[in-house]
Amino acid sequence: MKTRAITGFFFVIVMLGSFFAGAAVFSVFYGILAVLCLQEFYGLIKQSGSSPNTATGLINGVYTYAAFAALFHWDVYPEAQTIHKLVFLLVPAMMAIFIQELYRNTNKPFENIAYTFLGIILTVLPFAFFHALGFVTNSGFSSHIPMGFLLMLWANDTGAYLVGRQFGRTKLFERHSPKKTWEGFIGGIIISAVAGYVLSIYFKELAWRQWISVAILISIVGTLGDLVESMFKRSINVKDSGGLLPGHGGLLDRFDGLFMAAPIVFAYLYFIFN
């Protein structure tokens, strides 16, 4: 527990610090996290006996994040039309995954291709959408929405854990996560919504109803992301996704809620601001 607390403390400090260091540091920091998550995913898949194309997948992961980051980072400037072309270059870049598999002597080439793409979709794209939350207001970079996203995500996780531990009786999805309960799920939503209301007092980009709506989306979809990651780990018979964070497991364990929630929250806010 002591190791878990120390790791958690420094992890939160670094995460929050990235929001105050400016748009460039914010973009690079979460790009690094995205690639580390992708590498962790490929490592787990290799343990299960498959052979994803790690090198090409990581290169495509970096390019995918960079293209979308550039698109949202500079979309408010006249040069945006040039930046838009970066996204279309993803098509030939992705085709390289198929072509390179032709030259690999493996027994299940399309399984390898599928896992290579799945890693990018599951880890890199969500971070690209999370990064885009910093620019979703169309008025330049603002750290308030992505910071608020993480604070509400953590509030949901903490609330679900504490309420579930104290009052949990009814299993939520026992097949994939035996410890999760409906009581904890509802408790997480309530505490996350409270956090959303508190954020609305200080961060004025969204009205209080919208902050609470985002909190509910994060709680519901983030929990589904947690269950999906549990399903993934059970399918390959591992307990933790890695050991990068002592006491907490791997990065996939820490960001499982973000993977599903970030794209949904971005879509919701995109239609509010556009």
Secondary structure, 3 states (H helix, E strand, C coil): CHHHHHHHHHHHHHHHHHHHCCHHHHHHHHHHHHHHHHHHHHHHHHHCCCCCCHHHHHHHHHHHHHHHHHHHHCCCCCCHHHHHHHHHCHHHHHHHHHHHHCCCCCCCHHHHHHHHHHHHHHHHHHHHHHHHHHHCCCCCCCCHHHHHHHHHHHHHHHHHHHHHHHHCCCEEECCCEEEEEHHHHHHHHHHHHHHHHHHHHHCCCCCHHHHHHHHHHHHHHHHHHHHHHHHHHHHCCCCCCCCCECCCECHHHHHHHHHHHHHHHHHHHHHHHC
